[in-house]
Amino acid sequence: MNIYEAELLNDTGEWQSMHGPHLLRLTYQRDISRDQLIKETRKRLGEDVPSGLKARWLKTLQAMWPDVQKGEQFSFFMDRHGNGHFYHRGQHLGSLHEHEFSHAFLSIWLGDDSGYPKLTRKLRGEL
């Protein structure tokens, strides 16, 4: 069952590296609660992220993220400085000004060791 459709947008239209700017846009195919989003993010953030740092990031996301309804878009924009910005239904939710977070978050979908290799290849334009 598809949870979301994903697309990656950037200045060139081609994947080059994890350096921004990049916009990852997820269009949800079913309702998903904030708690479920946090739970999945916790599982998928890299194991190399120190537990204290991961806990701080997740606490920030818990306060920032809403529940998402079927058909809604949830987006993450990594700017050219590595800052991360979240949007829901086109409205800015908040930002994390930490390149390490932006890289770890985008790696969920775009990293070489992503848990979604077929989706990663699609987003990178490798399929």
Backbone as a chain_set.jsonl record, in Angstrom:
{"seq": "MNIYEAELLNDTGEWQSMHGPHLLRLTYQRDISRDQLIKETRKRLGEDVPSGLKARWLKTLQAMWPDVQKGEQFSFFMDRHGNGHFYHRGQHLGSLHEHEFSHAFLSIWLGDDSGYPKLTRKLRGEL", "coords": {"N": [[0.841, -1.185, 0.0], [0.694, 2.088, -0.979], [2.021, 4.809, 0.741], [2.751, 7.408, 0.259], [3.403, 9.619, -2.519], [6.439, 10.555, -3.938], [8.549, 13.275, -4.845], [11.439, 14.874, -6.142], [12.85, 18.016, -6.353], [15.03, 20.406, -7.831], [17.453, 23.009, -8.612], [18.689, 22.333, -11.071], [17.295, 20.209, -12.08], [18.36, 17.751, -12.136], [19.825, 15.121, -10.253], [22.653, 15.675, -8.295], [24.207, 15.835, -5.953], [24.127, 15.557, -2.346], [24.063, 18.141, -1.518], [22.292, 21.19, -1.158], [20.393, 23.548, -3.156], [17.439, 21.585, -2.48], [14.175, 20.276, -2.924], [12.069, 18.148, -1.372], [9.12, 16.655, -1.975], [6.293, 15.257, -0.623], [3.342, 13.628, -1.318], [0.643, 12.606, 0.315], [-1.023, 9.469, 0.385], [-2.783, 8.481, 2.119], [-4.275, 9.043, 5.361], [-2.127, 10.088, 7.985], [-0.794, 10.11, 11.191], [0.83, 12.596, 13.239], [2.331, 11.397, 15.263], [2.887, 8.906, 14.113], [4.416, 9.718, 11.918], [6.656, 10.735, 13.283], [7.541, 8.422, 14.595], [8.279, 6.768, 12.402], [10.264, 8.378, 11.276], [12.143, 8.384, 13.339], [12.945, 5.695, 13.248], [14.173, 5.633, 10.763], [16.172, 7.598, 10.577], [19.674, 7.938, 10.306], [21.814, 5.436, 11.746], [24.209, 6.33, 12.582], [23.818, 8.745, 13.727], [24.195, 10.47, 16.7], [22.521, 9.481, 19.717], [21.534, 11.441, 21.527], [21.442, 13.74, 19.95], [19.663, 12.935, 17.953], [17.367, 12.583, 19.544], [16.902, 15.242, 20.324], [16.367, 16.456, 17.837], [14.036, 15.026, 17.106], [12.273, 15.811, 19.116], [11.956, 18.502, 18.464], [10.738, 18.207, 15.949], [8.381, 16.91, 16.709], [7.009, 18.976, 17.961], [6.594, 20.616, 15.803], [5.457, 19.329, 13.527], [2.343, 18.467, 11.912], [-0.635, 16.35, 11.965], [-1.193, 14.518, 8.968], [-3.32, 14.562, 6.222], [-4.981, 12.464, 3.804], [-4.076, 13.125, 0.472], [-2.838, 15.53, 1.013], [0.068, 17.675, 0.845], [3.346, 17.402, 2.058], [6.333, 18.884, 2.665], [9.912, 19.149, 2.396], [12.462, 21.426, 2.396], [15.75, 21.887, 1.603], [17.985, 24.368, 1.881], [20.579, 26.241, 0.112], [22.506, 26.589, 2.029], [22.31, 24.486, 3.691], [20.341, 24.489, 5.6], [17.239, 23.314, 6.915], [13.812, 23.287, 5.996], [10.409, 22.951, 6.74], [7.236, 22.322, 5.217], [3.706, 22.341, 5.049], [0.866, 21.755, 3.266], [1.626, 23.953, 1.765], [2.237, 25.887, 3.636], [4.612, 27.335, 5.795], [6.105, 25.468, 8.322], [8.24, 25.398, 10.078], [11.787, 25.547, 10.836], [14.986, 23.912, 10.823], [18.127, 24.748, 11.579], [20.484, 23.251, 10.884], [22.912, 21.648, 9.232], [23.62, 18.97, 9.488], [21.245, 17.743, 10.298], [19.594, 18.187, 8.034], [20.953, 16.72, 6.07], [20.862, 14.112, 7.193], [18.081, 13.749, 7.269], [17.254, 13.972, 4.532], [18.693, 11.815, 3.602], [17.168, 9.638, 4.261], [15.553, 9.176, 2.088], [17.276, 9.601, -0.079], [19.84, 8.692, 0.377], [22.736, 6.55, -0.105], [22.441, 4.222, 1.327], [19.75, 4.022, 1.726], [16.558, 2.942, 2.948], [14.793, 2.489, 0.976], [15.55, 1.558, -1.8], [14.688, 1.43, -4.553], [12.941, 3.643, -4.788], [14.78, 5.627, -4.139], [16.552, 5.488, -6.341], [14.756, 6.254, -8.324], [14.067, 8.916, -7.524], [16.555, 10.086, -7.773], [16.831, 10.029, -10.454], [17.857, 7.792, -11.693], [16.597, 5.628, -12.739]], "CA": [[0.0, 0.0, 0.0], [1.475, 3.316, -1.047], [1.755, 5.794, 1.786], [2.902, 8.721, -0.359], [4.159, 9.771, -3.754], [7.559, 11.447, -3.651], [9.27, 13.881, -5.959], [12.573, 15.697, -5.755], [13.047, 19.143, -7.253], [16.191, 21.244, -7.546], [17.737, 24.027, -9.627], [19.106, 21.793, -12.362], [16.41, 19.142, -12.524], [19.115, 16.504, -12.097], [20.5, 14.819, -8.995], [24.099, 15.8, -8.371], [24.765, 15.484, -4.655], [23.25, 15.846, -1.22], [24.105, 19.575, -1.244], [21.102, 21.876, -1.639], [19.011, 23.4, -2.691], [16.573, 20.479, -2.887], [12.838, 20.229, -2.343], [11.462, 16.829, -1.361], [7.689, 16.852, -1.786], [5.55, 14.017, -0.418], [1.893, 13.761, -1.389], [0.187, 11.434, 1.068], [-2.097, 8.678, -0.197], [-3.668, 8.1, 3.231], [-4.072, 9.834, 6.573], [-1.052, 9.612, 8.855], [-0.702, 10.981, 12.359], [2.139, 13.153, 13.583], [3.064, 10.397, 16.036], [3.387, 7.895, 13.185], [5.511, 10.36, 11.179], [7.807, 10.794, 14.186], [7.997, 7.042, 14.807], [8.969, 6.321, 11.19], [11.48, 9.18, 11.138], [13.073, 7.857, 14.349], [13.478, 4.426, 12.742], [14.898, 5.797, 9.503], [17.355, 8.453, 10.694], [20.877, 7.116, 10.325], [22.304, 4.876, 13.004], [25.42, 7.052, 12.954], [23.429, 9.974, 14.417], [24.217, 10.268, 18.154], [21.17, 9.368, 20.271], [21.112, 12.716, 22.104], [21.128, 14.641, 18.844], [18.437, 12.414, 17.353], [16.272, 12.888, 20.474], [16.628, 16.687, 20.234], [15.706, 16.697, 16.555], [12.681, 14.471, 17.127], [11.469, 16.667, 19.992], [11.631, 19.681, 17.661], [9.772, 17.798, 14.922], [7.115, 16.623, 17.393], [6.336, 20.257, 18.204], [6.414, 21.314, 14.542], [4.7, 18.602, 12.509], [0.925, 18.194, 12.134], [-1.172, 15.166, 11.316], [-1.309, 14.748, 7.529], [-4.502, 13.903, 5.664], [-4.877, 11.945, 2.436], [-4.081, 14.144, -0.563], [-2.067, 16.708, 1.404], [1.501, 17.664, 0.59], [4.271, 17.677, 3.15], [7.579, 19.116, 1.931], [11.149, 19.526, 3.082], [13.36, 22.189, 1.536], [17.098, 22.137, 2.101], [18.515, 25.51, 1.132], [21.979, 26.106, -0.309], [23.353, 26.64, 3.22], [22.094, 23.253, 4.439], [19.235, 24.626, 6.547], [16.055, 22.562, 6.526], [12.547, 23.988, 6.203], [9.256, 22.086, 6.516], [6.001, 22.946, 4.748], [2.512, 21.491, 4.989], [-0.157, 22.453, 2.48], [2.205, 25.202, 1.304], [2.494, 26.795, 4.758], [5.857, 27.058, 6.506], [5.909, 24.935, 9.674], [9.398, 25.701, 10.898], [13.095, 25.25, 10.252], [16.12, 23.457, 11.625], [19.31, 25.35, 10.971], [21.577, 22.318, 11.124], [23.21, 20.879, 8.031], [23.623, 17.551, 9.838], [19.867, 17.27, 10.264], [19.121, 18.171, 6.648], [21.586, 15.589, 5.397], [20.308, 12.872, 7.748], [16.675, 13.623, 6.879], [17.183, 13.654, 3.102], [19.274, 10.488, 3.38], [16.101, 8.642, 4.386], [15.079, 8.912, 0.726], [18.281, 9.789, -1.127], [21.14, 8.142, 0.753], [23.156, 5.306, -0.742], [21.956, 3.114, 2.146], [18.324, 4.247, 1.971], [15.708, 1.765, 3.104], [13.908, 2.458, -0.186], [16.488, 1.707, -2.918], [14.024, 1.704, -5.831], [12.49, 5.032, -4.732], [15.996, 6.451, -4.182], [17.001, 5.534, -7.732], [13.767, 7.053, -9.075], [14.233, 10.325, -7.166], [17.848, 10.533, -8.298], [16.814, 9.973, -11.912], [18.707, 6.675, -12.112], [15.754, 4.566, -13.321]], "C": [[0.885, 1.247, 0.0], [1.046, 4.277, 0.043], [1.816, 7.192, 1.197], [3.542, 8.578, -1.732], [5.229, 10.808, -3.464], [8.125, 12.019, -4.937], [10.354, 14.785, -5.4], [12.766, 16.772, -6.811], [14.298, 19.896, -6.831], [16.436, 22.184, -8.723], [17.996, 23.457, -11.009], [18.151, 20.76, -12.924], [17.093, 17.787, -12.553], [19.775, 16.35, -10.739], [21.998, 14.951, -9.203], [24.747, 15.382, -7.061], [23.761, 15.848, -3.569], [23.243, 17.332, -0.869], [22.919, 20.262, -1.902], [21.417, 22.948, -2.654], [18.291, 22.194, -3.313], [15.216, 20.662, -2.223], [12.33, 18.803, -2.496], [9.991, 17.035, -1.041], [7.01, 15.485, -1.72], [4.061, 14.332, -0.469], [1.319, 12.474, -0.8], [-1.045, 10.801, 0.438], [-3.057, 8.142, 0.858], [-3.383, 9.032, 4.399], [-2.92, 9.219, 7.37], [-0.884, 10.617, 9.99], [0.727, 11.504, 12.536], [2.965, 12.111, 14.33], [3.638, 9.304, 15.137], [4.535, 8.454, 12.337], [6.788, 10.386, 12.018], [8.394, 9.399, 14.385], [8.794, 6.547, 13.598], [10.275, 7.087, 10.982], [12.536, 8.683, 12.112], [13.734, 6.575, 13.834], [14.428, 4.636, 11.575], [16.109, 6.731, 9.564], [18.576, 7.569, 10.897], [21.31, 6.658, 11.698], [23.564, 5.588, 13.473], [25.117, 8.38, 13.648], [23.433, 9.707, 15.928], [22.803, 10.332, 18.75], [20.673, 10.677, 20.873], [20.705, 13.719, 21.042], [19.823, 14.227, 18.174], [17.236, 12.761, 18.231], [15.905, 14.366, 20.411], [15.906, 17.025, 18.938], [14.255, 16.228, 16.583], [11.749, 15.282, 18.022], [11.045, 17.929, 19.235], [10.572, 19.347, 16.615], [8.4, 17.517, 15.534], [6.319, 17.907, 17.62], [5.949, 20.96, 16.9], [5.412, 20.637, 13.601], [3.234, 18.417, 12.896], [0.585, 16.754, 11.722], [-1.323, 15.518, 9.836], [-2.485, 13.922, 7.007], [-4.24, 13.45, 4.232], [-4.997, 13.1, 1.437], [-3.268, 15.389, -0.233], [-0.588, 16.525, 1.074], [2.264, 18.099, 1.833], [5.642, 17.765, 2.495], [8.716, 19.489, 2.861], [12.043, 20.216, 2.068], [14.69, 22.367, 2.247], [17.685, 23.251, 1.249], [20.008, 25.311, 0.847], [22.96, 26.163, 0.866], [23.2, 25.391, 4.091], [21.015, 23.344, 5.497], [18.011, 23.884, 6.012], [14.778, 23.282, 6.914], [11.394, 23.048, 5.839], [8.026, 22.901, 6.139], [4.89, 21.896, 4.718], [1.415, 22.297, 4.322], [0.33, 23.844, 2.064], [2.522, 26.216, 2.39], [3.765, 26.37, 5.491], [5.55, 26.615, 7.934], [7.037, 25.322, 10.612], [10.665, 25.228, 10.219], [14.038, 24.686, 11.291], [17.361, 23.947, 10.906], [20.547, 24.516, 11.299], [21.777, 21.474, 9.873], [23.163, 19.379, 8.313], [22.215, 16.975, 9.812], [19.39, 17.15, 8.824], [19.685, 16.976, 5.893], [20.986, 14.266, 5.88], [18.865, 12.667, 7.295], [16.548, 13.272, 5.403], [17.745, 12.266, 2.8], [18.25, 9.373, 3.548], [15.637, 8.22, 3.001], [16.195, 8.856, -0.305], [19.635, 9.163, -0.836], [21.449, 6.831, 0.054], [22.655, 4.078, 0.019], [20.492, 3.293, 2.546], [17.584, 2.92, 2.14], [14.76, 1.566, 1.929], [14.741, 2.569, -1.467], [15.824, 2.026, -4.267], [13.541, 3.159, -5.881], [13.691, 5.978, -4.813], [16.479, 6.598, -5.623], [16.046, 6.376, -8.582], [13.961, 8.54, -8.794], [15.531, 10.904, -7.719], [17.891, 10.533, -9.833], [17.664, 8.841, -12.463], [17.9, 5.52, -12.687], [15.28, 4.963, -14.693]], "O": [[1.723, 1.425, 0.885], [-0.143, 4.525, 0.241], [1.036, 8.065, 1.578], [4.14, 7.552, -2.057], [4.961, 11.822, -2.819], [8.177, 11.352, -5.97], [10.207, 15.378, -4.332], [12.836, 16.484, -8.006], [14.597, 20.017, -5.643], [15.707, 22.15, -9.714], [17.571, 24.034, -12.01], [18.189, 20.464, -14.118], [16.488, 16.789, -12.945], [20.23, 17.327, -10.144], [22.552, 14.413, -10.162], [25.736, 14.649, -7.065], [22.686, 16.38, -3.847], [22.479, 17.744, 0.005], [22.573, 19.968, -3.046], [22.579, 23.213, -2.963], [18.496, 21.84, -4.474], [15.126, 21.147, -1.095], [12.179, 18.306, -3.612], [9.648, 17.53, 0.032], [7.133, 14.668, -2.632], [3.58, 15.204, 0.255], [1.493, 11.39, -1.358], [-1.976, 11.487, 0.017], [-4.019, 7.442, 0.541], [-2.367, 9.726, 4.418], [-2.761, 8.0, 7.423], [-0.84, 11.826, 9.763], [1.69, 10.918, 12.041], [4.158, 11.956, 14.067], [4.749, 8.827, 15.371], [5.51, 7.752, 12.067], [7.872, 10.09, 11.516], [9.612, 9.224, 14.346], [9.869, 5.968, 13.759], [11.276, 6.508, 10.56], [13.707, 8.571, 11.748], [14.944, 6.398, 13.973], [15.392, 3.886, 11.419], [16.98, 6.665, 8.697], [18.503, 6.557, 11.594], [21.192, 7.387, 12.683], [23.949, 5.465, 14.636], [26.03, 9.067, 14.105], [22.737, 8.801, 16.387], [21.987, 11.151, 18.327], [19.491, 10.995, 20.74], [19.737, 14.461, 21.214], [18.98, 15.069, 17.866], [16.2, 13.187, 17.721], [14.723, 14.711, 20.441], [14.944, 17.792, 18.941], [13.355, 16.942, 16.141], [10.565, 15.423, 17.717], [9.902, 18.371, 19.354], [9.625, 20.108, 16.416], [7.374, 17.85, 14.941], [5.095, 17.916, 17.486], [5.062, 21.814, 16.901], [4.611, 21.312, 12.955], [2.919, 18.231, 14.071], [1.434, 16.037, 11.192], [-1.552, 16.677, 9.489], [-2.618, 12.738, 7.316], [-3.378, 13.997, 3.543], [-5.893, 13.938, 1.539], [-3.032, 16.22, -1.11], [-0.065, 15.411, 1.029], [1.878, 19.026, 2.545], [6.071, 16.819, 1.835], [8.524, 20.052, 3.938], [12.344, 19.662, 1.011], [14.756, 22.921, 3.344], [17.861, 23.093, 0.04], [20.612, 24.334, 1.29], [24.131, 25.817, 0.705], [23.88, 25.253, 5.108], [20.788, 22.378, 6.226], [17.781, 23.836, 4.804], [14.664, 23.82, 8.015], [11.395, 22.43, 4.774], [7.796, 23.996, 6.651], [5.117, 20.727, 4.404], [1.079, 23.395, 4.767], [-0.451, 24.793, 2.015], [3.027, 27.298, 2.093], [3.964, 25.189, 5.771], [4.829, 27.295, 8.664], [6.816, 25.547, 11.802], [10.626, 24.593, 9.165], [13.903, 24.95, 12.486], [17.605, 23.593, 9.753], [21.509, 24.995, 11.898], [20.911, 20.68, 9.504], [22.716, 18.603, 7.469], [22.009, 15.85, 9.358], [18.84, 16.12, 8.436], [18.963, 16.301, 5.16], [20.644, 13.403, 5.071], [18.466, 11.548, 6.973], [15.801, 12.358, 5.056], [17.316, 11.616, 1.846], [18.446, 8.274, 3.028], [15.359, 7.044, 2.765], [16.081, 8.142, -1.301], [20.492, 9.109, -1.718], [20.544, 6.091, -0.332], [22.465, 3.015, -0.573], [20.052, 2.779, 3.575], [17.951, 1.909, 1.542], [14.011, 0.59, 1.888], [14.648, 3.581, -2.161], [16.36, 2.821, -5.039], [13.71, 3.833, -6.897], [13.626, 7.011, -5.479], [16.779, 7.704, -6.071], [16.484, 7.123, -9.458], [14.014, 9.342, -9.727], [15.589, 12.077, -8.087], [18.868, 10.981, -10.432], [18.143, 8.926, -13.594], [18.486, 4.514, -13.089], [14.562, 4.204, -15.342]]}, "num_chains": 1, "name": "protein.A"}
